[in-house]
Amino acid sequence: MQLLENQFGSKNYLDNLIWVKNTTHHDAKTFSHNHEYILSFSKNRDEASSDYMMFRQNKPGYVEVLELVHKLQSSYPSIDLIQKSIRELYKEKTELYKQSVLGQKLEWNDEMKRNDPWKGIKQYKYAEYRLPNGNWVTEEDAEKLEAKIWIYRESDPSWPNASSLTSEHRSSDNADYRFYQPIHPLTNKACSAPARGWLWRKRPNQRKPDTLSFDVLDNQHLISYGEDEKKIPQMKRFLHNVETDVMKSVITDFTDGEKELTHVIGERGTFANPKPTSVIQKLIEISTNEDEIVLDAFVGSGSTAHAIIKQNFADEKHRKFLFVEMGDYFDDTLLKRLKRLICSIDWQAGKPQSDKGISQLFKYLRLESYEDALNNLETSRTRQQKLALDSPDAQGADSFREHYLLHYMLDVETRSSQSLLNVQAFTDPTAYKLKVKRPGSDESGEVNIDLLETFNWLIGLTVQHIAAPQSFSAAFERDSEKRLRLNGRLRQEAGAPWWFRTITGRTPDGRKALIIWRKLTGEPEQDNLVLDEWFRKHAYSTRDTDFDLIYVNGGNNLPNVRRDDETWKVRLIEEDFHRLMFENREGV
């Protein structure tokens, strides 16, 4: 609590939510602890509370129905099959609720049935196809027109209060008013009117064209008829228009997080006490909007990621996530869970139950560990250093040798180690390697390090474009003054010696930057001549170029290419890379 108050301020405290779980500790000495606390803070309480949709959640069952609709949508099934699937979902949830009640040693009676959290949503058991603008579409034309499945319930169309009906309303001579009898579309017989009369006029009111009427609703297919004229026609009310509720501070959720994880991974015991996604999904639903980022600094088994994917699948929003984890279960649980959920949203005993996944791309960065740093330390001692350390004058307690070994060896002899940034290896930015400990073992293996992205992070670059790598070949000759020059033009050629890749973007202070990575051949004169020609060829030295900074690896002559009216500055990548990694300075 104190940590959160220090971070967000006590004035931004929202509430202490209580999560009631279906757990019983039979060996408890006093009370059986079956709840946890969820501390809730906002960055700005006033701003959060002014957002009407914040802290509101859909009625219980809403998300699950939308998930089912999402799965069915791609195959454009028949209306009968859609409605059958919805009934089966409701039946399954009723049975689960019943078992949870009986599991608490409670009686399955009428009162418990009335307390079913899904009771209200179960009225939405009918389906049809409509376009995004609401126009009704036949079942046969649904796929061709790319219509969507809309779920609805039937609503009583009766006038709310019979005592308020006037004599004009009751008059049989006035066919426009409350007791008209619409014709059934199949039997062509008159349907009965509600006992209290209809909620609307029969025909549109010419003086009030926006007033609802039965005929207009019927033309829009918003009236639901029975199989014959004996049933009073009903009004359609759609699920996506269902009102939300303010989330309560007590969350009752008996979902088994371990069983949920086991279904995805296919084995038990890979992670102790995983959180159920249903609780996290509720919190994500009430507190995030389109394209927002969810941060979890202790992601564990990946329940938060699972919940985000499920919620994105349900409401078709595009929330992103940023996670941090250091446990050994990263590879065998968290990473495996994420990859599987993207392929399919449904798993049972480690096997996908459908091919319905979600379009998702995620990247993970493995940070260098302490063990990795030690594995990559390489000492190099010159002959002069060895002679100095082995000399008689350097021996003994408190001697030069002892001071050197204790205080200077790591600083001097490991300067070229990869983990301490060996800038000499920047001659080929695609080949920088580190020895990295393999997950779940004590063995290490060499892996390539992405210097390009690492440098982007170091300078805080907002990347705008990353170009594909290009390779060039070139021929050279010397002029009468022995100056090296190109013999002909640069020729783009796969696998050629001179390799370039560029990145453009903006630094945190708003400056536009061009980053040029290249492979150096060990012939500086040739490398720089090719760089200059490549630079001109790509029109980087023109009046249209408005870069403020140009970064290049390796010594170069680019400042000589700059015209008098240009102001861009050239920075060596190696220098800034080293400075930003090891010096306690801010900025770039």
C-alpha positions as CSV (number, residue, x, y, z in Angstrom):
1,M,0.0,0.0,0.0
2,Q,2.8,2.4,1.0
3,L,4.7,1.6,-2.3
4,L,1.6,2.4,-4.4
5,E,0.9,5.6,-2.4
6,N,4.4,6.8,-3.0
7,Q,4.1,6.1,-6.7
8,F,0.5,7.4,-7.4
9,G,-0.2,9.6,-4.3
10,S,-2.7,8.8,-1.6
11,K,-5.3,11.1,-3.2
12,N,-5.5,8.8,-6.2
13,Y,-6.4,5.7,-4.1
14,L,-9.7,4.3,-5.5
15,D,-10.6,1.2,-3.5
16,N,-9.6,-2.1,-1.9
17,L,-11.3,-4.7,-4.0
18,I,-12.1,-8.1,-2.4
19,W,-11.8,-11.2,-4.5
20,V,-13.7,-14.2,-3.0
21,K,-12.3,-17.5,-4.1
22,N,-13.6,-21.0,-3.9
23,T,-10.8,-22.3,-1.6
24,T,-11.1,-24.0,1.7
25,H,-8.2,-24.6,4.0
26,H,-9.3,-27.5,6.2
27,D,-6.2,-27.3,8.3
28,A,-6.8,-23.7,9.3
29,K,-6.5,-23.0,13.0
30,T,-9.0,-20.2,13.1
31,F,-10.7,-19.0,9.9
32,S,-10.4,-20.6,6.4
33,H,-8.9,-17.8,4.3
34,N,-10.8,-17.7,1.0
35,H,-10.3,-14.2,-0.3
36,E,-7.5,-11.8,-1.5
37,Y,-7.2,-8.0,-1.9
38,I,-6.7,-6.0,-5.0
39,L,-5.5,-2.5,-4.4
40,S,-6.7,0.0,-6.9
41,F,-5.1,3.3,-7.8
42,S,-5.4,5.7,-10.7
43,K,-2.9,8.1,-12.2
44,N,-5.5,10.9,-11.9
45,R,-8.6,10.0,-9.8
46,D,-10.6,13.1,-11.0
47,E,-9.9,12.3,-14.7
48,A,-10.7,8.6,-14.2
49,S,-13.9,9.2,-12.3
50,S,-15.1,11.6,-15.0
51,D,-15.0,8.9,-17.7
52,Y,-18.4,7.3,-17.7
53,M,-17.3,4.0,-19.1
54,M,-14.5,3.6,-16.6
55,F,-15.2,1.1,-13.8
56,R,-18.2,-0.3,-15.6
57,Q,-18.4,-3.8,-16.8
58,N,-20.8,-5.7,-19.0
59,K,-23.4,-7.9,-17.4
60,P,-22.2,-11.4,-16.4
61,G,-22.1,-13.6,-19.4
62,Y,-21.8,-10.8,-22.0
63,V,-18.2,-11.4,-22.8
64,E,-18.6,-15.2,-23.1
65,V,-21.5,-14.8,-25.5
66,L,-19.5,-12.4,-27.6
67,E,-16.6,-14.9,-27.7
68,L,-19.0,-17.6,-28.9
69,V,-20.4,-15.3,-31.6
70,H,-16.8,-14.4,-32.6
71,K,-16.0,-18.1,-33.1
72,L,-19.1,-18.8,-35.1
73,Q,-18.8,-15.7,-37.3
74,S,-16.2,-16.9,-39.7
75,S,-18.2,-19.9,-40.8
76,Y,-21.5,-18.1,-41.2
77,P,-23.6,-20.9,-39.7
78,S,-27.4,-21.2,-39.9
79,I,-29.5,-19.2,-37.5
80,D,-30.7,-22.5,-36.0
81,L,-27.1,-23.6,-35.3
82,I,-26.2,-20.2,-33.8
83,Q,-29.2,-20.3,-31.4
84,K,-28.5,-24.0,-30.5
85,S,-24.9,-23.0,-29.6
86,I,-26.1,-20.2,-27.4
87,R,-28.6,-22.5,-25.6
88,E,-25.8,-25.0,-25.0
89,L,-23.6,-22.3,-23.6
90,Y,-26.3,-21.2,-21.2
91,K,-27.0,-24.8,-20.2
92,E,-23.2,-25.4,-19.5
93,K,-23.0,-22.2,-17.4
94,T,-26.1,-23.1,-15.4
95,E,-24.6,-26.5,-14.6
96,L,-21.3,-24.9,-13.5
97,Y,-23.2,-22.5,-11.3
98,K,-25.3,-25.3,-9.8
99,Q,-22.1,-27.3,-9.0
100,S,-20.5,-24.3,-7.3
101,V,-23.6,-23.9,-5.1
102,L,-23.7,-27.5,-4.2
103,G,-20.0,-27.5,-3.6
104,Q,-20.5,-24.9,-0.9
105,K,-23.0,-27.3,0.8
106,L,-25.9,-25.0,-0.2
107,E,-29.4,-26.1,-1.4
108,W,-30.2,-25.8,-5.1
109,N,-33.5,-24.0,-4.7
110,D,-35.5,-21.3,-6.3
111,E,-33.7,-18.6,-4.4
112,M,-30.3,-19.8,-5.7
113,K,-31.6,-20.0,-9.2
114,R,-32.8,-16.4,-9.0
115,N,-29.3,-15.5,-7.9
116,D,-27.7,-17.0,-11.0
117,P,-25.4,-14.2,-12.2
118,W,-26.2,-15.2,-15.8
119,K,-30.0,-14.9,-15.3
120,G,-30.4,-11.6,-17.1
121,I,-28.2,-12.5,-20.1
122,K,-30.0,-15.8,-20.8
123,Q,-32.9,-14.0,-22.3
124,Y,-30.7,-13.1,-25.2
125,K,-31.2,-16.4,-27.1
126,Y,-32.1,-15.3,-30.6
127,A,-29.9,-14.5,-33.5
128,E,-29.9,-12.9,-37.0
129,Y,-27.6,-11.4,-39.5
130,R,-27.2,-7.6,-40.0
131,L,-24.8,-5.2,-41.6
132,P,-22.8,-2.7,-39.5
133,N,-25.4,0.0,-40.2
134,G,-28.1,-2.3,-38.7
135,N,-29.8,-3.4,-42.0
136,W,-31.2,-6.9,-41.8
137,V,-29.7,-9.6,-44.0
138,T,-31.1,-13.0,-44.9
139,E,-29.3,-16.1,-43.8
140,E,-28.5,-16.9,-47.5
141,D,-26.9,-13.5,-48.2
142,A,-24.9,-13.2,-45.0
143,E,-21.6,-14.5,-46.2
144,K,-21.7,-12.7,-49.5
145,L,-22.5,-9.3,-47.8
146,E,-20.1,-10.0,-44.9
147,A,-22.9,-9.5,-42.4
148,K,-22.4,-9.9,-38.6
149,I,-24.2,-12.0,-36.1
150,W,-26.5,-10.0,-33.9
151,I,-27.9,-11.5,-30.7
152,Y,-31.2,-10.3,-29.3
153,R,-34.0,-11.0,-26.9
154,E,-37.7,-10.4,-27.2
155,S,-39.2,-7.5,-25.3
156,D,-42.8,-6.9,-24.2
157,P,-44.3,-4.2,-26.6
158,S,-47.2,-3.4,-24.2
159,W,-48.2,0.1,-23.3
160,P,-46.8,0.5,-19.7
161,N,-49.8,1.7,-17.8
162,A,-53.4,0.7,-18.9
163,S,-55.0,3.4,-16.7
164,S,-53.2,6.1,-18.7
165,L,-54.9,5.0,-22.0
166,T,-57.4,7.7,-23.2
167,S,-60.7,7.0,-24.8
168,E,-59.1,8.0,-28.1
169,H,-56.5,5.3,-27.5
170,R,-59.2,2.7,-26.9
171,S,-61.4,3.8,-29.8
172,S,-61.9,1.0,-32.3
173,D,-62.4,3.6,-35.0
174,N,-58.8,4.8,-34.7
175,A,-56.7,2.2,-36.4
176,D,-53.5,4.0,-35.8
177,Y,-53.7,3.7,-32.0
178,R,-53.2,1.0,-29.4
179,F,-55.3,-2.0,-30.3
180,Y,-54.6,-2.6,-34.0
181,Q,-54.0,-6.2,-35.1
182,P,-50.9,-6.6,-37.4
183,I,-50.9,-9.3,-40.1
184,H,-48.7,-12.3,-39.5
185,P,-46.1,-12.5,-42.4
186,L,-46.5,-16.3,-42.8
187,T,-50.1,-17.1,-42.0
188,N,-51.6,-13.8,-43.2
189,K,-53.9,-13.7,-40.3
190,A,-54.3,-11.0,-37.7
191,C,-52.2,-11.1,-34.6
192,S,-53.7,-10.1,-31.2
193,A,-52.9,-6.8,-29.6
194,P,-51.4,-6.8,-26.0
195,A,-54.0,-6.5,-23.3
196,R,-52.7,-3.0,-22.4
197,G,-52.4,-2.0,-26.1
198,W,-49.3,-1.4,-28.2
199,L,-46.4,0.8,-27.1
200,W,-46.5,2.6,-30.5
201,R,-48.8,3.8,-33.2
202,K,-49.5,1.6,-36.2
203,R,-48.4,4.1,-38.9
204,P,-45.9,6.9,-38.7
205,N,-47.1,10.2,-37.4
206,Q,-46.7,12.7,-40.2
207,R,-46.4,15.6,-37.8
208,K,-43.7,13.8,-35.8
209,P,-41.8,11.7,-38.3
210,D,-39.2,10.6,-35.7
211,T,-41.8,9.0,-33.5
212,L,-41.6,5.2,-33.5
213,S,-44.4,3.2,-35.2
214,F,-45.1,-0.5,-35.6
215,D,-44.8,-0.2,-39.4
216,V,-41.4,1.4,-39.4
217,L,-40.1,-1.1,-36.8
218,D,-41.5,-4.0,-38.9
219,N,-39.9,-2.7,-42.1
220,Q,-36.6,-2.6,-40.2
221,H,-37.1,-6.2,-39.1
222,L,-37.2,-5.1,-35.4
223,I,-40.4,-7.0,-34.7
224,S,-40.2,-10.6,-33.8
225,Y,-43.2,-12.8,-34.8
226,G,-44.1,-16.2,-33.4
227,E,-44.6,-19.3,-35.5
228,D,-48.2,-18.2,-36.1
229,E,-50.6,-15.4,-35.2
230,K,-51.4,-16.7,-31.8
231,K,-48.3,-15.2,-30.3
232,I,-48.3,-11.4,-29.8
233,P,-45.4,-9.9,-31.8
234,Q,-42.4,-8.8,-29.7
235,M,-39.8,-6.0,-29.9
236,K,-36.2,-7.0,-30.6
237,R,-33.6,-5.8,-28.1
238,F,-29.9,-6.4,-29.1
239,L,-27.2,-7.7,-26.8
240,H,-24.6,-5.1,-27.8
241,N,-26.9,-2.4,-26.5
242,V,-27.2,-4.0,-23.1
243,E,-26.5,-1.6,-20.3
244,T,-23.3,-1.9,-18.2
245,D,-23.1,-2.1,-14.5
246,V,-20.7,-0.3,-12.1
247,M,-18.3,-2.9,-10.9
248,K,-18.8,-3.9,-7.3
249,S,-16.0,-3.9,-4.8
250,V,-16.5,-7.6,-4.0
251,I,-15.6,-10.0,-6.8
252,T,-16.9,-13.5,-6.5
253,D,-15.0,-15.8,-8.9
254,F,-14.5,-19.5,-8.3
255,T,-12.5,-20.1,-11.5
256,D,-9.7,-22.6,-11.1
257,G,-6.6,-20.9,-12.5
258,E,-4.5,-24.1,-12.3
259,K,-7.0,-26.0,-14.3
260,E,-7.2,-23.2,-16.9
261,L,-3.4,-23.2,-17.3
262,T,-3.2,-27.0,-17.5
263,H,-5.6,-27.0,-20.4
264,V,-3.4,-24.7,-22.4
265,I,0.0,-26.2,-21.4
266,G,-1.1,-29.8,-21.3
267,E,0.6,-30.7,-18.0
268,R,0.1,-29.8,-14.3
269,G,2.5,-28.2,-11.9
270,T,4.4,-25.9,-14.2
271,F,3.5,-22.9,-12.1
272,A,2.3,-22.7,-8.5
273,N,-1.1,-21.0,-7.8
274,P,-1.7,-19.3,-11.2
275,K,-4.3,-16.5,-11.1
276,P,-7.5,-17.2,-13.1
277,T,-7.9,-15.0,-16.2
278,S,-11.5,-14.2,-15.5
279,V,-10.7,-11.8,-12.6
280,I,-8.0,-10.1,-14.5
281,Q,-10.2,-9.9,-17.6
282,K,-12.8,-8.0,-15.5
283,L,-10.2,-5.5,-14.4
284,I,-9.0,-5.0,-18.0
285,E,-12.5,-4.6,-19.3
286,I,-13.4,-1.7,-16.9
287,S,-10.1,0.2,-17.0
288,T,-8.7,0.1,-20.6
289,N,-9.7,1.4,-23.9
290,E,-8.7,0.8,-27.6
291,D,-4.9,0.5,-28.2
292,E,-3.9,1.1,-24.5
293,I,-1.0,-0.7,-22.9
294,V,-1.3,-3.1,-19.9
295,L,1.9,-3.4,-17.8
296,D,2.6,-6.4,-15.6
297,A,6.0,-6.2,-13.9
298,F,5.5,-9.7,-12.3
299,V,3.7,-11.6,-15.1
300,G,4.3,-15.1,-13.7
301,S,2.5,-17.8,-15.7
302,G,1.0,-15.2,-18.1
303,S,-2.6,-15.0,-16.8
304,T,-2.6,-11.3,-17.6
305,A,-1.6,-11.9,-21.2
306,H,-4.2,-14.7,-21.5
307,A,-6.9,-12.3,-20.1
308,I,-5.9,-9.5,-22.6
309,I,-6.0,-11.9,-25.5
310,K,-9.5,-13.1,-24.4
311,Q,-10.8,-9.6,-24.0
312,N,-9.4,-8.5,-27.3
313,F,-11.0,-11.5,-28.9
314,A,-14.4,-10.7,-27.3
315,D,-14.7,-6.9,-28.0
316,E,-12.3,-6.8,-31.0
317,K,-10.2,-4.0,-29.4
318,H,-6.4,-3.9,-29.8
319,R,-4.9,-3.6,-26.3
320,K,-1.2,-4.1,-26.1
321,F,0.9,-5.6,-23.2
322,L,4.3,-5.1,-21.7
323,F,5.5,-7.7,-19.3
324,V,8.6,-8.5,-17.2
325,E,9.5,-11.8,-15.7
326,M,12.7,-13.4,-14.4
327,G,11.6,-16.9,-13.3
328,D,12.8,-20.2,-14.9
329,Y,9.3,-20.9,-16.0
330,F,9.5,-18.2,-18.7
331,D,10.3,-20.7,-21.4
332,D,8.3,-23.8,-20.4
333,T,5.2,-22.0,-19.2
334,L,4.8,-18.3,-20.1
335,L,6.3,-18.3,-23.6
336,K,4.5,-21.6,-24.5
337,R,1.2,-20.2,-23.2
338,L,1.4,-17.1,-25.3
339,K,2.3,-18.9,-28.5
340,R,-0.5,-21.4,-28.1
341,L,-3.2,-18.7,-27.3
342,I,-2.3,-16.8,-30.5
343,C,-2.9,-20.0,-32.5
344,S,-6.2,-20.9,-30.8
345,I,-8.3,-19.3,-28.0
346,D,-9.6,-22.7,-26.9
347,W,-7.5,-25.5,-25.3
348,Q,-8.4,-28.8,-23.6
349,A,-5.7,-31.0,-22.1
350,G,-3.0,-29.4,-24.1
351,K,-4.8,-29.7,-27.5
352,P,-6.5,-26.9,-29.5
353,Q,-10.2,-27.2,-29.7
354,S,-10.5,-24.8,-32.7
355,D,-8.4,-22.9,-35.1
356,K,-10.0,-19.6,-33.9
357,G,-7.0,-17.5,-32.8
358,I,-6.3,-13.8,-32.7
359,S,-4.0,-11.7,-34.9
360,Q,-1.1,-11.0,-32.5
361,L,2.6,-10.2,-32.7
362,F,4.8,-10.1,-29.7
363,K,8.5,-9.7,-29.1
364,Y,10.5,-10.7,-26.1
365,L,13.9,-9.4,-25.1
366,R,16.2,-11.5,-22.8
367,L,18.3,-9.3,-20.7
368,E,21.9,-10.2,-19.9
369,S,22.2,-11.9,-16.5
370,Y,25.0,-11.7,-13.9
371,E,26.0,-15.3,-14.9
372,D,26.1,-14.2,-18.6
373,A,28.3,-11.2,-17.8
374,L,30.8,-13.5,-16.0
375,N,30.7,-16.0,-18.9
376,N,31.6,-13.3,-21.3
377,L,34.6,-11.9,-19.5
378,E,37.8,-12.5,-21.4
379,T,41.1,-11.4,-20.1
380,S,44.0,-10.4,-22.4
381,R,47.5,-9.6,-21.0
382,T,50.3,-8.2,-23.1
383,R,53.9,-9.5,-22.9
384,Q,55.0,-6.2,-21.2
385,Q,52.2,-6.6,-18.6
386,K,53.2,-10.2,-17.9
387,L,56.9,-9.3,-17.5
388,A,56.0,-6.4,-15.1
389,L,53.8,-8.7,-12.9
390,D,56.4,-11.5,-12.8
391,S,59.3,-9.2,-11.9
392,P,60.7,-9.6,-8.4
393,D,59.8,-6.1,-7.5
394,A,56.1,-6.8,-8.0
395,Q,55.9,-9.7,-5.6
396,G,54.9,-9.9,-2.0
397,A,52.1,-8.6,0.3
398,D,50.7,-5.2,-0.6
399,S,52.8,-5.3,-3.8
400,F,52.1,-4.0,-7.3
401,R,51.0,-7.5,-8.4
402,E,48.5,-7.9,-5.5
403,H,47.0,-4.4,-6.1
404,Y,46.8,-5.1,-9.8
405,L,45.0,-8.4,-9.4
406,L,42.6,-7.1,-6.8
407,H,41.8,-3.7,-8.3
408,Y,42.8,-3.3,-11.9
409,M,42.8,-6.7,-13.7
410,L,39.1,-6.6,-14.5
411,D,39.2,-3.0,-15.5
412,V,42.3,-3.4,-17.8
413,E,42.4,-6.9,-19.0
414,T,38.7,-7.4,-19.8
415,R,38.2,-4.2,-21.8
416,S,37.7,-6.1,-25.1
417,S,35.1,-8.5,-23.5
418,Q,31.8,-8.7,-25.4
419,S,29.7,-8.1,-22.3
420,L,31.6,-4.9,-21.6
421,L,30.9,-3.7,-25.1
422,N,33.7,-4.6,-27.5
423,V,33.5,-1.7,-29.9
424,Q,36.1,-3.3,-32.2
425,A,33.4,-5.9,-33.0
426,F,31.2,-3.2,-34.5
427,T,33.0,-3.7,-37.8
428,D,30.2,-6.2,-38.5
429,P,27.1,-5.2,-36.7
430,T,25.3,-8.5,-37.6
431,A,27.9,-10.7,-36.0
432,Y,28.1,-9.4,-32.4
433,K,27.8,-12.4,-30.1
434,L,27.4,-13.2,-26.4
435,K,27.6,-16.4,-24.5
436,V,24.1,-16.9,-23.0
437,K,23.1,-19.4,-20.4
438,R,20.6,-21.8,-21.9
439,P,17.2,-21.9,-20.0
440,G,16.9,-24.8,-17.6
441,S,20.6,-25.8,-17.8
442,D,24.1,-24.7,-16.8
443,E,25.3,-24.8,-20.4
444,S,26.0,-21.6,-22.4
445,G,25.7,-21.0,-26.1
446,E,26.6,-18.1,-28.4
447,V,23.7,-16.0,-29.6
448,N,23.7,-13.0,-31.9
449,I,23.0,-9.6,-30.3
450,D,20.8,-7.1,-32.2
451,L,23.0,-4.1,-32.0
452,L,20.7,-2.1,-34.1
453,E,17.7,-2.3,-31.8
454,T,19.9,-2.0,-28.7
455,F,21.2,1.3,-30.0
456,N,17.7,2.5,-30.7
457,W,16.7,1.8,-27.1
458,L,19.9,3.5,-25.8
459,I,19.2,6.8,-27.6
460,G,15.5,6.6,-27.0
461,L,14.7,6.6,-30.7
462,T,11.1,6.7,-31.8
463,V,11.6,4.6,-34.9
464,Q,9.9,5.8,-38.1
465,H,11.4,3.5,-40.7
466,I,13.9,0.6,-40.8
467,A,15.2,-0.1,-44.3
468,A,16.0,-3.5,-45.7
469,P,19.8,-4.2,-45.8
470,Q,21.6,-3.7,-49.1
471,S,24.9,-4.9,-50.3
472,F,27.1,-3.3,-52.9
473,S,30.3,-4.2,-54.9
474,A,32.8,-1.6,-56.2
475,A,36.0,-1.3,-58.2
476,F,38.7,1.3,-57.5
477,E,41.5,3.1,-59.3
478,R,43.9,5.9,-58.4
479,D,44.1,9.2,-60.3
480,S,47.3,10.9,-61.4
481,E,47.7,12.3,-57.8
482,K,47.4,8.8,-56.3
483,R,44.0,9.5,-54.8
484,L,41.6,6.6,-54.6
485,R,38.4,6.9,-56.6
486,L,35.7,4.6,-57.8
487,N,36.1,2.9,-61.1
488,G,32.5,3.0,-62.3
489,R,29.4,3.0,-60.2
490,L,28.4,1.1,-57.0
491,R,26.6,-2.0,-58.0
492,Q,23.9,-3.5,-55.8
493,E,24.7,-7.2,-55.4
494,A,23.7,-9.9,-52.9
495,G,26.6,-10.9,-50.7
496,A,28.8,-8.1,-51.9
497,P,31.4,-6.7,-49.4
498,W,29.8,-3.3,-48.6
499,W,26.7,-3.8,-46.5
500,F,24.4,-1.0,-45.4
501,R,21.2,-0.7,-43.3
502,T,19.5,2.5,-42.2
503,I,17.1,3.5,-39.5
504,T,15.3,6.9,-39.3
505,G,13.4,8.3,-36.4
506,R,13.3,11.0,-33.7
507,T,15.3,11.3,-30.5
508,P,13.5,12.2,-27.2
509,D,14.3,15.9,-27.7
510,G,12.6,15.9,-31.1
511,R,15.7,15.8,-33.4
512,K,15.4,13.8,-36.6
513,A,18.1,11.2,-36.8
514,L,19.5,8.9,-39.5
515,I,21.4,5.9,-38.3
516,I,23.7,4.2,-40.8
517,W,25.0,0.7,-40.0
518,R,27.6,-0.8,-42.3
519,K,30.1,-3.7,-42.5
520,L,33.7,-2.6,-42.6
521,T,36.2,-4.5,-44.7
522,G,39.4,-3.4,-42.9
523,E,40.3,-1.1,-45.7
524,P,39.3,2.4,-44.3
525,E,40.1,4.3,-47.5
526,Q,37.8,2.0,-49.6
527,D,35.1,1.8,-46.8
528,N,34.8,5.6,-46.6
529,L,34.9,6.2,-50.3
530,V,32.0,3.7,-50.7
531,L,30.1,5.3,-47.8
532,D,30.4,8.8,-49.4
533,E,29.2,7.5,-52.8
534,W,26.4,5.5,-51.2
535,F,25.4,8.6,-49.2
536,R,25.1,10.7,-52.3
537,K,23.4,8.0,-54.3
538,H,20.6,7.8,-51.7
539,A,20.1,11.5,-51.8
540,Y,20.9,12.0,-48.1
541,S,22.9,15.0,-49.0
542,T,20.2,17.2,-50.6
543,R,18.2,20.2,-49.7
544,D,15.2,17.9,-49.0
545,T,17.0,16.1,-46.2
546,D,16.2,17.6,-42.8
547,F,18.2,15.3,-40.5
548,D,19.6,16.8,-37.4
549,L,21.9,13.9,-36.4
550,I,23.5,11.2,-38.5
551,Y,25.0,8.2,-36.7
552,V,27.6,6.0,-38.4
553,N,29.7,3.1,-37.1
554,G,33.4,3.4,-37.9
555,G,35.5,6.4,-38.7
556,N,34.3,8.3,-41.8
557,N,34.5,11.4,-43.9
558,L,30.8,12.3,-44.0
559,P,31.4,15.8,-42.6
560,N,33.3,16.6,-45.8
561,V,30.1,15.7,-47.8
562,R,28.0,18.2,-46.0
563,R,27.2,21.4,-47.9
564,D,27.4,24.8,-46.4
565,D,23.7,25.2,-46.1
566,E,23.2,21.9,-44.2
567,T,23.4,21.7,-40.4
568,W,23.4,18.0,-39.6
569,K,26.0,16.6,-37.3
570,V,27.8,13.2,-37.5
571,R,28.1,11.1,-34.4
572,L,30.1,7.9,-34.1
573,I,27.8,5.0,-33.0
574,E,30.6,3.4,-31.0
575,E,31.3,6.5,-28.9
576,D,27.6,7.1,-28.0
577,F,27.0,3.4,-27.5
578,H,29.8,3.2,-24.9
579,R,28.9,6.5,-23.2
580,L,25.2,5.6,-22.8
581,M,26.0,2.1,-21.5
582,F,28.7,3.0,-19.0
583,E,28.5,6.7,-18.1
584,N,25.9,8.1,-15.7
585,R,24.7,10.8,-18.0
586,E,21.3,11.7,-19.5
587,G,20.4,12.6,-23.0
588,V,22.0,11.7,-26.3
